[in-house]
Amino acid sequence: MNRPQTTQIVEALLFSSRQGLSVPEIAKLLELEKSEVRGHLARLQEEYNQQGRAFELVEVGGGFLLRTRMAYKEWVLQSKSVRQVRLSPGLMETLAIIAYKQPVTRAAIEEIRGVDSSYAVKSLLERDLLRITGKLDAPGRPMLFGTSRRFLEAFGLKDLKDLPRPEEYDLSEHRQVSPESLEAEAEAETWAAPEAANQDLNPEPPQQDER
């Protein structure tokens, strides 16, 4: 059996990964220069586009991943193997606050929302949309929260600079943050092919109170 070409090996790594792979990660695995890795990725992107494949190679969250093209979303969602996940308004609002205010403590989140947010923060952490970034240098050393790489992948963002501009929304310290800024990005969810197809963002809201 002939040894696979390097481009094919890169493709195999992308298909087997449940999250995006960065250029440095691929370069380390294959002992290649970063420029070489980018060349292989560009080759794959061009090949998929020319062939009109149902999936595409995109760069989000600091890494590259394969995902189903949005044109096929309607059919993908009809598959019983794909569980669409939807965030409740409370979770989306909490996520929006953290996305724009990070790093931020739970107390600061609750001051903006006006309600207890312990369940919302815990739920977002379990969904891997948040991460603990450290502790505030203050009495009690409260934890600081920020968005995760999964958050960027789920909303199709290369990095946080791609978030809608804060001036487009009311993000004052004393009023609630409207979640529309993130909901507008929901159509850019990660419809990854094929291994990560079951991980798309958007669960039926839990029955518990998600305030």
N, CA, C and O of each residue as an XYZ file, in Angstrom:
844
protein
N       0.849     -1.193      0.000
C       0.000      0.000      0.000
C       0.884      1.243      0.000
O       1.828      1.328      0.786
N       0.590      2.207     -0.872
C       1.387      3.415     -0.942
C       1.176      4.289      0.286
O       0.086      4.347      0.855
N       2.241      4.962      0.673
C       2.165      5.858      1.821
C       1.302      7.065      1.451
O       1.489      7.652      0.385
N       0.348      7.446      2.331
C      -0.520      8.581      2.012
C       0.280      9.864      1.823
O       1.331     10.045      2.438
N      -0.216     10.742      0.981
C       0.391     12.043      0.803
C       0.144     12.885      2.055
O      -0.825     12.662      2.781
N       1.026     13.847      2.299
C       0.906     14.660      3.507
C      -0.435     15.377      3.574
O      -1.032     15.480      4.645
N      -0.910     15.873      2.438
C      -2.203     16.565      2.417
C      -3.318     15.630      2.872
O      -4.235     16.052      3.576
N      -3.242     14.370      2.476
C      -4.249     13.389      2.894
C      -4.165     13.123      4.398
O      -5.184     12.919      5.058
N      -2.955     13.128      4.925
C      -2.791     12.915      6.368
C      -3.397     14.078      7.141
O      -4.062     13.876      8.157
N      -3.163     15.306      6.654
C      -3.762     16.481      7.292
C      -5.281     16.367      7.264
O      -5.953     16.673      8.250
N      -5.817     15.925      6.132
C      -7.263     15.755      5.998
C      -7.781     14.715      6.995
O      -8.824     14.913      7.620
N      -7.058     13.620      7.139
C      -7.462     12.572      8.078
C      -7.485     13.095      9.511
O      -8.383     12.762     10.283
N      -6.496     13.916      9.864
C      -6.443     14.492     11.206
C      -7.651     15.391     11.446
O      -8.244     15.370     12.524
N      -8.010     16.175     10.446
C      -9.153     17.077     10.573
C     -10.458     16.308     10.724
O     -11.313     16.689     11.524
N     -10.619     15.229      9.962
C     -11.835     14.430     10.046
C     -11.969     13.732     11.397
O     -13.078     13.556     11.902
N     -10.853     13.340     11.972
C     -10.900     12.587     13.227
C     -10.984     13.479     14.456
O     -11.261     12.997     15.554
N     -10.748     14.776     14.283
C     -10.750     15.691     15.421
C     -12.157     16.155     15.753
O     -12.936     16.469     14.853
N     -12.484     16.201     17.012
C     -13.793     16.670     17.454
C     -13.794     18.174     17.699
O     -14.827     18.740     18.058
N     -12.672     18.814     17.513
C     -12.605     20.264     17.594
C     -11.538     20.737     16.617
O     -10.813     19.927     16.040
N     -11.445     22.044     16.434
C     -10.490     22.566     15.476
C      -9.049     22.242     15.837
O      -8.699     22.146     17.013
N      -8.228     22.077     14.826
C      -6.794     21.862     15.027
C      -6.051     23.101     14.545
O      -6.291     23.576     13.434
N      -5.160     23.623     15.363
C      -4.403     24.806     14.983
C      -3.224     24.417     14.103
O      -2.820     23.255     14.063
N      -2.681     25.396     13.405
C      -1.515     25.154     12.555
C      -0.342     24.620     13.382
O       0.295     23.654     12.962
N      -0.033     25.212     14.544
C       1.056     24.675     15.359
C       0.831     23.230     15.794
O       1.779     22.446     15.857
N      -0.421     22.872     16.095
C      -0.720     21.500     16.514
C      -0.451     20.518     15.376
O       0.160     19.470     15.582
N      -0.907     20.863     14.182
C      -0.688     19.987     13.030
C       0.793     19.909     12.697
O       1.314     18.836     12.394
N       1.471     21.057     12.754
C       2.902     21.102     12.448
C       3.695     20.214     13.404
O       4.634     19.535     12.988
N       3.323     20.217     14.672
C       4.010     19.393     15.661
C       3.760     17.912     15.410
O       4.682     17.102     15.507
N       2.521     17.554     15.088
C       2.177     16.158     14.842
C       2.919     15.589     13.637
O       3.372     14.445     13.661
N       3.039     16.386     12.596
C       3.630     15.901     11.346
C       5.081     16.334     11.168
O       5.715     16.012     10.164
N       5.605     17.076     12.162
C       6.989     17.564     12.099
C       7.220     18.368     10.822
O       8.153     18.113     10.060
N       6.344     19.342     10.616
C       6.412     20.204      9.444
C       6.572     21.652      9.876
O       6.331     21.997     11.033
N       6.980     22.498      8.935
C       6.998     23.928      9.176
C       5.564     24.444      9.103
O       4.735     23.884      8.387
N       5.274     25.507      9.842
C       3.924     26.062      9.847
C       3.501     26.494      8.445
O       2.341     26.338      8.065
N       4.440     27.033      7.685
C       4.119     27.467      6.318
C       3.699     26.282      5.451
O       2.832     26.413      4.587
N       4.323     25.117      5.688
C       3.959     23.921      4.930
C       2.539     23.482      5.277
O       1.762     23.101      4.401
N       2.213     23.540      6.568
C       0.875     23.154      7.011
C      -0.172     24.056      6.365
O      -1.200     23.575      5.888
N       0.083     25.347      6.350
C      -0.858     26.287      5.744
C      -1.032     26.001      4.251
O      -2.116     26.189      3.698
N       0.031     25.550      3.612
C      -0.058     25.199      2.207
C      -0.977     24.014      1.976
O      -1.774     24.011      1.038
N      -0.864     23.000      2.840
C      -1.731     21.819      2.733
C      -3.193     22.185      3.021
O      -4.106     21.683      2.366
N      -3.400     23.054      3.996
C      -4.760     23.478      4.327
C      -5.384     24.266      3.173
O      -6.555     24.080      2.843
N      -4.595     25.137      2.575
C      -5.088     25.915      1.434
C      -5.440     24.995      0.266
O      -6.408     25.229     -0.457
N      -4.635     23.943      0.097
C      -4.876     22.983     -0.976
C      -6.209     22.252     -0.758
O      -6.972     22.031     -1.698
N      -6.466     21.889      0.478
C      -7.717     21.203      0.794
C      -8.916     22.131      0.592
O      -9.933     21.730      0.027
N      -8.785     23.374      1.057
C      -9.874     24.331      0.881
C     -10.216     24.513     -0.597
O     -11.387     24.521     -0.976
N      -9.195     24.655     -1.417
C      -9.400     24.839     -2.855
C     -10.035     23.602     -3.482
O     -10.907     23.709     -4.344
N      -9.589     22.430     -3.041
C     -10.120     21.176     -3.576
C     -11.596     21.021     -3.243
O     -12.391     20.659     -4.110
N     -11.977     21.293     -1.980
C     -13.371     21.164     -1.578
C     -14.258     22.143     -2.341
O     -15.367     21.796     -2.748
N     -13.769     23.357     -2.532
C     -14.558     24.367     -3.247
C     -14.727     24.004     -4.713
O     -15.817     24.150     -5.267
N     -13.667     23.537     -5.340
C     -13.729     23.181     -6.761
C     -14.640     21.980     -6.992
O     -15.343     21.905     -8.000
N     -14.619     21.046     -6.052
C     -15.427     19.833     -6.201
C     -16.869     20.026     -5.737
O     -17.710     19.150     -5.936
N     -17.151     21.166     -5.121
C     -18.504     21.418     -4.645
C     -18.920     20.462     -3.552
O     -20.066     20.012     -3.518
N     -17.994     20.145     -2.651
C     -18.298     19.199     -1.565
C     -19.337     19.773     -0.613
O     -19.510     20.989     -0.529
N     -20.026     18.889      0.104
C     -21.069     19.318      1.036
C     -20.496     19.888      2.327
O     -21.232     20.424      3.156
N     -19.195     19.771      2.495
C     -18.552     20.326      3.687
C     -17.440     21.271      3.253
O     -17.026     21.282      2.094
N     -16.971     22.056      4.203
C     -15.932     23.035      3.930
C     -14.907     23.049      5.056
O     -15.185     22.598      6.167
N     -13.738     23.561      4.765
C     -12.673     23.707      5.755
C     -12.631     25.174      6.154
O     -12.389     26.043      5.316
N     -12.865     25.448      7.428
C     -12.916     26.831      7.897
C     -11.976     27.025      9.079
O     -11.636     26.079      9.789
N     -11.569     28.261      9.270
C     -10.716     28.616     10.413
C     -11.558     29.356     11.437
O     -12.025     30.465     11.179
N     -11.753     28.742     12.600
C     -12.510     29.352     13.692
C     -11.842     29.003     15.009
O     -11.234     27.942     15.148
N     -11.959     29.899     15.966
C     -11.431     29.624     17.295
C      -9.941     29.341     17.319
O      -9.466     28.614     18.192
N      -9.203     29.895     16.386
C      -7.764     29.673     16.371
C      -7.344     28.356     15.759
O      -6.167     27.998     15.810
N      -8.286     27.629     15.180
C      -7.963     26.341     14.567
C      -8.779     26.111     13.310
O      -9.669     26.894     12.979
N      -8.466     25.025     12.610
C      -9.189     24.662     11.394
C     -10.057     23.438     11.659
O      -9.646     22.512     12.358
N     -11.261     23.443     11.095
C     -12.136     22.282     11.240
C     -12.979     22.105      9.994
O     -13.152     23.029      9.200
N     -13.500     20.893      9.840
C     -14.388     20.566      8.731
C     -15.820     20.646      9.230
O     -16.155     20.096     10.279
N     -16.658     21.331      8.475
C     -18.058     21.415      8.885
C     -18.959     21.398      7.653
O     -18.573     21.826      6.565
N     -20.161     20.893      7.860
C     -21.140     20.852      6.786
C     -21.485     22.273      6.371
O     -21.624     23.151      7.223
N     -21.623     22.506      5.088
C     -21.996     23.838      4.618
C     -23.413     24.176      5.084
O     -24.276     23.302      5.168
N     -23.635     25.441      5.380
C     -24.921     25.880      5.903
C     -26.067     25.593      4.939
O     -27.217     25.482      5.364
N     -25.771     25.472      3.659
C     -26.818     25.193      2.670
C     -27.504     23.860      2.943
O     -28.632     23.638      2.503
N     -26.826     22.971      3.667
C     -27.375     21.634      3.927
C     -27.900     21.493      5.353
O     -28.243     20.392      5.784
N     -27.961     22.585      6.072
C     -28.396     22.556      7.475
C     -29.768     21.915      7.646
O     -29.967     21.094      8.541
N     -30.714     22.293      6.786
C     -32.084     21.794      6.899
C     -32.133     20.274      6.872
O     -32.883     19.667      7.637
N     -31.347     19.655      6.007
C     -31.361     18.195      5.891
C     -30.576     17.537      7.023
O     -30.960     16.476      7.516
N     -29.505     18.154      7.422
C     -28.705     17.594      8.515
C     -29.521     17.517      9.791
O     -29.433     16.537     10.530
N     -30.324     18.559     10.055
C     -31.117     18.588     11.279
C     -32.219     17.539     11.294
O     -32.737     17.203     12.359
N     -32.583     17.019     10.129
C     -33.614     15.989     10.077
C     -33.080     14.615     10.472
O     -33.850     13.688     10.727
N     -31.764     14.496     10.518
C     -31.155     13.229     10.894
C     -31.313     12.977     12.382
O     -31.095     13.877     13.194
N     -31.690     11.766     12.742
C     -31.868     11.419     14.147
C     -30.549     11.372     14.902
O     -30.532     11.398     16.133
N     -29.453     11.303     14.175
C     -28.143     11.230     14.818
C     -27.621     12.599     15.237
O     -26.609     12.697     15.931
N     -28.312     13.655     14.815
C     -27.880     15.012     15.153
C     -28.841     15.612     16.163
O     -30.044     15.702     15.918
N     -28.300     16.019     17.293
C     -29.114     16.638     18.345
C     -28.861     18.132     18.344
O     -27.782     18.584     18.727
N     -29.841     18.891     17.918
C     -29.683     20.340     17.887
C     -29.800     20.898     19.301
O     -30.690     20.524     20.064
N     -28.901     21.780     19.621
C     -28.843     22.347     20.958
C     -29.237     23.815     20.904
O     -28.688     24.590     20.120
N     -30.193     24.187     21.743
C     -30.603     25.581     21.796
C     -30.401     26.123     23.212
O     -30.728     25.466     24.201
N     -29.860     27.326     23.281
C     -29.651     27.963     24.566
C     -30.871     28.797     24.928
O     -31.423     29.503     24.085
N     -31.286     28.712     26.181
C     -32.418     29.510     26.638
C     -32.015     30.980     26.674
O     -30.823     31.289     26.661
N     -32.984     31.892     26.720
C     -32.662     33.328     26.793
C     -31.737     33.665     27.960
O     -30.846     34.504     27.832
N     -31.958     32.994     29.118
C     -31.108     33.256     30.282
C     -29.662     32.863     30.048
O     -28.745     33.589     30.430
N     -29.458     31.703     29.414
C     -28.102     31.257     29.115
C     -27.454     32.152     28.062
O     -26.275     32.492     28.160
N     -28.242     32.530     27.053
C     -27.689     33.384     26.001
C     -27.315     34.749     26.543
O     -26.287     35.311     26.164
N     -28.136     35.281     27.421
C     -27.846     36.583     28.014
C     -26.569     36.526     28.844
O     -25.721     37.413     28.752
N     -26.436     35.474     29.655
C     -25.239     35.300     30.468
C     -24.000     35.149     29.589
O     -22.950     35.724     29.877
N     -24.131     34.375     28.520
C     -23.019     34.165     27.605
C     -22.617     35.475     26.932
O     -21.429     35.739     26.747
N     -23.592     36.288     26.568
C     -23.308     37.572     25.924
C     -22.544     38.497     26.867
O     -21.593     39.163     26.457
N     -22.958     38.534     28.115
C     -22.283     39.381     29.107
C     -20.832     38.963     29.263
O     -19.929     39.799     29.258
N     -20.617     37.664     29.401
C     -19.255     37.163     29.597
C     -18.410     37.405     28.357
O     -17.235     37.758     28.467
N     -18.995     37.218     27.173
C     -18.247     37.402     25.929
C     -17.689     38.817     25.818
O     -16.561     39.013     25.367
N     -18.490     39.807     26.234
C     -18.075     41.202     26.083
C     -17.340     41.756     27.302
O     -16.560     42.700     27.174
N     -17.578     41.185     28.476
C     -16.990     41.737     29.695
C     -15.797     40.950     30.210
O     -15.146     41.392     31.157
N     -15.488     39.811     29.628
C     -14.451     38.926     30.162
C     -13.081     39.598     30.293
O     -12.716     40.479     29.513
N     -12.328     39.142     31.323
C     -12.714     38.188     32.365
C     -13.635     38.859     33.383
O     -13.448     40.022     33.739
N     -14.618     38.112     33.839
C     -15.630     38.697     34.708
C     -16.030     37.697     35.785
O     -16.026     36.488     35.555
N     -16.380     38.216     36.973
C     -16.807     37.356     38.081
C     -18.304     37.111     38.001
O     -19.029     37.828     37.311
N     -18.758     36.089     38.715
C     -20.200     35.806     38.720
C     -20.956     36.952     39.367
O     -22.071     37.269     38.952
N     -20.366     37.582     40.382
C     -21.029     38.706     41.043
C     -21.252     39.859     40.069
O     -22.291     40.517     40.105
N     -20.272     40.101     39.199
C     -20.409     41.177     38.209
C     -21.493     40.836     37.195
O     -22.238     41.709     36.751
N     -21.573     39.554     36.832
C     -22.617     39.115     35.901
C     -23.991     39.339     36.522
O     -24.909     39.827     35.863
N     -24.120     38.981     37.778
C     -25.405     39.104     38.467
C     -25.788     40.560     38.676
O     -26.972     40.896     38.684
N     -24.794     41.428     38.845
C     -25.082     42.852     38.994
C     -25.696     43.406     37.717
O     -26.582     44.258     37.771
N     -25.232     42.930     36.578
C     -25.772     43.385     35.291
C     -27.139     42.761     35.029
O     -28.069     43.449     34.609
N     -27.260     41.450     35.279
C     -28.512     40.753     34.970
C     -29.599     41.022     36.003
O     -30.785     41.030     35.673
N     -29.196     41.242     37.254
C     -30.172     41.472     38.304
C     -30.779     40.215     38.873
O     -31.747     40.287     39.631
N     -30.225     39.041     38.521
C     -30.725     37.764     39.042
C     -29.544     36.844     39.340
O     -28.439     37.049     38.838
N     -29.792     35.837     40.158
C     -28.763     34.847     40.451
C     -28.381     34.119     39.166
O     -29.252     33.677     38.416
N     -27.093     33.997     38.914
C     -26.641     33.401     37.652
C     -25.775     32.169     37.856
O     -25.074     31.748     36.936
N     -25.814     31.590     39.042
C     -24.965     30.432     39.327
C     -25.308     29.250     38.429
O     -24.412     28.569     37.931
N     -26.614     29.000     38.215
C     -26.997     27.869     37.360
C     -26.576     28.121     35.914
O     -26.082     27.216     35.242
N     -26.771     29.348     35.440
C     -26.437     29.673     34.055
C     -24.948     29.489     33.807
O     -24.552     28.903     32.800
N     -24.115     29.991     34.728
C     -22.662     29.865     34.576
C     -22.263     28.399     34.603
O     -21.449     27.962     33.789
N     -22.832     27.632     35.536
C     -22.515     26.209     35.643
C     -22.910     25.469     34.366
O     -22.160     24.626     33.874
N     -24.087     25.787     33.834
C     -24.565     25.126     32.619
C     -23.679     25.448     31.427
O     -23.404     24.565     30.614
N     -23.231     26.680     31.303
C     -22.368     27.073     30.189
C     -20.988     26.440     30.308
O     -20.359     26.106     29.303
N     -20.519     26.276     31.554
C     -19.243     25.590     31.769
C     -19.359     24.127     31.346
O     -18.446     23.584     30.725
N     -20.483     23.490     31.683
C     -20.696     22.087     31.317
C     -20.784     21.914     29.812
O     -20.418     20.862     29.287
N     -21.264     22.928     29.112
C     -21.352     22.877     27.647
C     -20.024     23.250     26.992
O     -19.908     23.264     25.766
N     -19.039     23.549     27.812
C     -17.693     23.905     27.330
C     -17.692     25.217     26.544
O     -16.829     25.434     25.694
N     -18.658     26.086     26.830
C     -18.689     27.389     26.179
C     -17.940     28.435     27.002
O     -17.596     29.504     26.497
N     -17.693     28.119     28.265
C     -16.948     29.001     29.159
C     -15.729     28.287     29.712
O     -15.626     27.062     29.654
N     -14.806     29.077     30.253
C     -13.654     28.530     30.963
C     -13.322     29.453     32.123
O     -13.635     30.643     32.101
N     -12.692     28.892     33.120
C     -12.232     29.678     34.266
C     -10.865     30.241     33.908
O      -9.934     29.482     33.640
N     -10.737     31.553     33.900
C      -9.496     32.186     33.465
C      -8.555     32.526     34.609
O      -7.394     32.864     34.378
N      -9.046     32.440     35.845
C      -8.200     32.759     36.996
C      -9.054     33.204     38.162
O     -10.247     32.905     38.224
N      -8.438     33.918     39.084
C      -9.156     34.435     40.251
C      -8.851     35.911     40.425
O      -7.729     36.364     40.200
N      -9.872     36.649     40.828
C      -9.724     38.085     41.028
C      -8.927     38.342     42.304
O      -9.154     37.702     43.330
N      -8.001     39.279     42.225
C      -7.190     39.636     43.389
C      -8.005     40.552     44.294
O      -7.804     41.766     44.339
N      -8.932     39.923     45.011
C      -9.847     40.644     45.893
C     -10.260     39.687     47.009
O     -10.051     38.479     46.893
N     -10.843     40.208     48.086
C     -11.284     39.339     49.184
C     -12.149     38.188     48.677
O     -13.077     38.389     47.893
N     -11.832     36.988     49.136
C     -12.573     35.813     48.718
C     -12.046     35.195     47.439
O     -12.413     34.069     47.105
N     -11.192     35.905     46.715
C     -10.595     35.412     45.478
C     -11.646     34.785     44.556
O     -11.536     33.606     44.220
N     -12.670     35.555     44.139
C     -13.711     34.989     43.261
C     -13.138     34.597     41.904
O     -12.207     35.227     41.402
N     -13.715     33.537     41.316
C     -13.247     33.056     40.024
C     -13.633     34.016     38.905
O     -14.680     34.663     38.947
N     -12.765     34.089     37.911
C     -13.016     34.889     36.728
C     -13.383     33.965     35.570
O     -12.769     32.913     35.390
N     -14.377     34.356     34.793
C     -14.842     33.528     33.690
C     -14.626     34.223     32.347
O     -14.698     35.447     32.238
N     -14.362     33.412     31.342
C     -14.219     33.903     29.982
C     -14.764     32.867     29.026
O     -15.061     31.744     29.434
N     -14.901     33.219     27.769
C     -15.387     32.263     26.777
C     -14.273     31.301     26.377
O     -13.088     31.603     26.525
N     -14.669     30.155     25.876
C     -13.731     29.097     25.520
C     -13.486     29.034     24.015
O     -14.102     29.764     23.238
N     -12.596     28.169     23.631
C     -12.353     27.922     22.207
C     -13.596     27.335     21.559
O     -13.897     27.625     20.402
N     -14.313     26.514     22.306
C     -15.551     25.922     21.791
C     -16.571     27.013     21.463
O     -17.322     26.887     20.497
N     -16.600     28.074     22.256
C     -17.495     29.195     22.008
C     -17.205     29.804     20.641
O     -18.121     30.059     19.858
N     -15.930     30.034     20.361
C     -15.542     30.609     19.075
C     -15.927     29.690     17.925
O     -16.433     30.140     16.898
N     -15.682     28.391     18.110
C     -16.013     27.420     17.061
C     -17.513     27.375     16.821
O     -17.968     27.343     15.678
N     -18.285     27.375     17.917
C     -19.735     27.248     17.800
C     -20.370     28.429     17.079
O     -21.367     28.272     16.375
N     -19.783     29.621     17.258
C     -20.353     30.801     16.620
C     -19.579     31.233     15.380
O     -19.807     32.315     14.839
N     -18.660     30.376     14.936
C     -17.956     30.644     13.703
C     -17.045     31.853     13.755
O     -16.923     32.572     12.763
N     -16.398     32.096     14.894
C     -15.528     33.261     15.066
C     -14.067     32.841     15.072
O     -13.705     31.867     15.732
N     -13.226     33.563     14.345
C     -11.794     33.271     14.386
C     -11.227     33.627     15.747
O     -10.438     32.869     16.312
N     -11.624     34.777     16.278
C     -11.223     35.201     17.616
C     -12.255     36.199     18.124
O     -13.223     36.507     17.430
N     -12.047     36.702     19.332
C     -13.028     37.589     19.953
C     -13.168     38.920     19.220
O     -14.166     39.620     19.387
N     -12.179     39.266     18.415
C     -12.271     40.508     17.647
C     -13.391     40.446     16.620
O     -13.837     41.479     16.121
N     -13.849     39.234     16.301
C     -14.913     39.073     15.309
C     -16.306     39.225     15.910
O     -17.299     39.160     15.185
N     -16.395     39.425     17.225
C     -17.702     39.648     17.843
C     -18.314     40.934     17.295
O     -17.586     41.858     16.933
N     -19.650     41.006     17.229
C     -20.293     42.264     16.814
C     -19.794     43.399     17.707
O     -19.575     43.192     18.900
N     -19.614     44.590     17.144
C     -19.055     45.710     17.894
C     -19.947     46.080     19.069
O     -21.158     46.225     18.898
N     -19.374     46.236     20.264
C     -20.161     46.576     21.458
C     -20.997     47.836     21.303
O     -22.083     47.927     21.877
N     -20.506     48.824     20.527
C     -21.261     50.069     20.392
C     -22.590     49.876     19.677
O     -23.441     50.765     19.690
N     -22.769     48.713     19.050
C     -24.034     48.439     18.377
C     -25.112     48.027     19.371
O     -26.292     47.958     19.027
N     -24.697     47.752     20.610
C     -25.633     47.262     21.624
C     -25.420     48.012     22.925
O     -24.372     48.622     23.134
N     -26.421     47.965     23.801
C     -26.317     48.630     25.088
C     -25.600     47.706     26.052
O     -26.184     46.732     26.528
N     -24.331     48.000     26.348
C     -23.551     47.162     27.242
C     -23.150     47.938     28.488
O     -22.090     47.678     29.058
N     -23.974     48.883     28.921
C     -23.637     49.686     30.095
C     -23.583     48.812     31.333
O     -24.152     47.721     31.369
N     -22.900     49.301     32.332
C     -22.699     48.519     33.553
C     -23.997     48.334     34.329
O     -24.098     47.430     35.158
N     -24.983     49.176     34.071
C     -26.161     49.157     34.930
C     -27.430     48.714     34.224
O     -28.525     48.820     34.777
N     -27.281     48.205     32.974
C     -28.445     47.700     32.269
C     -28.137     46.334     31.708
O     -26.978     45.985     31.481
N     -29.183     45.565     31.487
C     -28.982     44.209     30.981
C     -28.388     44.233     29.580
O     -28.685     45.124     28.784
N     -27.542     43.245     29.285
C     -26.985     43.108     27.951
C     -27.961     42.324     27.090
O     -28.389     41.234     27.471
N     -28.311     42.863     25.946
C     -29.208     42.152     25.043
C     -28.471     40.993     24.402
O     -27.374     41.190     23.880
N     -29.037     39.776     24.420
C     -28.378     38.624     23.807
C     -28.465     38.607     22.299
O     -27.923     37.702     21.665
N     -29.144     39.600     21.694
C     -29.305     39.574     20.238
C     -27.967     39.596     19.507
O     -27.851     39.081     18.395
N     -26.940     40.206     20.149
C     -25.643     40.290     19.479
C     -25.073     38.925     19.185
O     -24.413     38.727     18.165
N     -25.329     37.960     20.093
C     -24.848     36.607     19.847
C     -25.866     35.791     19.069
O     -25.492     34.935     18.267
N     -27.150     36.047     19.295
C     -28.159     35.294     18.573
C     -28.036     35.548     17.074
O     -28.333     34.673     16.261
N     -27.599     36.746     16.719
C     -27.422     37.068     15.305
C     -26.323     36.239     14.682
O     -26.285     36.053     13.466
N     -25.414     35.734     15.530
C     -24.320     34.929     15.029
C     -24.638     33.440     15.031
O     -23.826     32.633     14.578
N     -25.816     33.066     15.537
C     -26.131     31.655     15.717
C     -26.143     30.869     14.418
O     -25.904     29.662     14.414
N     -26.423     31.556     13.310
C     -26.450     30.856     12.024
C     -25.059     30.394     11.609
O     -24.915     29.608     10.673
N     -24.033     30.885     12.308
C     -22.668     30.479     11.980
C     -22.213     29.325     12.857
O     -21.015     29.102     13.031
N     -23.181     28.586     13.414
C     -22.851     27.473     14.283
C     -21.984     26.455     13.565
O     -21.939     26.412     12.336
N     -21.301     25.640     14.345
C     -20.419     24.637     13.779
C     -21.210     23.397     13.381
O     -21.626     22.617     14.237
N     -21.417     23.220     12.078
C     -22.042     22.001     11.560
C     -20.919     21.132     11.025
O     -20.757     20.988      9.813
N     -20.138     20.549     11.942
C     -18.905     19.870     11.545
C     -19.184     18.521     10.916
O     -20.135     17.838     11.298
N     -18.360     18.130      9.950
C     -18.525     16.865      9.244
C     -17.305     15.986      9.455
O     -16.179     16.482      9.442
N     -17.514     14.664      9.655
C     -18.795     14.106     10.096
C     -18.756     13.766     11.567
O     -19.802     13.581     12.190
N     -17.528     13.680     12.149
C     -17.381     13.222     13.522
C     -18.060     14.139     14.522
O     -18.654     13.662     15.489
N     -17.984     15.453     14.307
C     -18.503     16.399     15.286
C     -19.934     16.824     14.985
O     -20.426     17.800     15.552
N     -20.588     16.110     14.115
C     -21.932     16.519     13.701
C     -22.920     16.494     14.847
O     -23.943     17.177     14.797
N     -22.630     15.713     15.886
C     -23.547     15.623     17.012
C     -23.275     16.684     18.064
O     -23.951     16.722     19.091
N     -22.303     17.540     17.826
C     -21.926     18.492     18.849
C     -22.391     19.899     18.546
O     -21.943     20.844     19.197
N     -23.272     20.066     17.583
C     -23.672     21.401     17.204
C     -24.310     22.145     18.359
O     -25.056     21.586     19.163
N     -23.993     23.415     18.410
C     -24.601     24.240     19.432
C     -26.054     24.459     19.078
O     -26.347     24.555     17.886
N     -26.844     24.533     19.862
C     -28.257     24.910     19.787
C     -29.063     23.750     20.049
O     -30.291     23.836     20.037
N     -29.478     22.655     23.120
C     -30.284     21.550     23.539
C     -31.651     22.055     23.791
O     -31.847     23.240     24.063
N     -32.557     21.220     23.710
C     -33.857     21.707     24.115
C     -33.662     22.300     25.498
O     -33.010     21.669     26.330
N     -34.198     23.488     25.788
C     -33.943     24.102     27.085
C     -34.347     23.192     28.214
O     -35.436     22.619     28.177
N     -33.481     23.032     29.250
C     -33.821     22.195     30.388
C     -35.073     22.714     31.066
O     -35.444     23.879     30.919
N     -35.711     21.838     31.806
C     -36.926     22.219     32.502
C     -36.628     23.100     33.701
O     -37.508     23.805     34.195
N     -35.356     23.061     34.183
C     -35.009     23.849     35.347
C     -35.004     25.325     35.011
O     -34.918     25.714     33.846
N     -35.098     26.144     36.053
C     -35.016     27.584     35.874
C     -33.599     27.968     35.524
O     -32.680     27.689     36.295
N     -33.394     28.599     34.384
C     -32.060     28.912     33.925
C     -31.708     30.381     34.137
O     -30.829     30.911     33.457
N     -32.357     31.014     35.035
C     -32.003     32.394     35.294
C     -30.603     32.495     35.850
O     -30.129     33.596     36.132
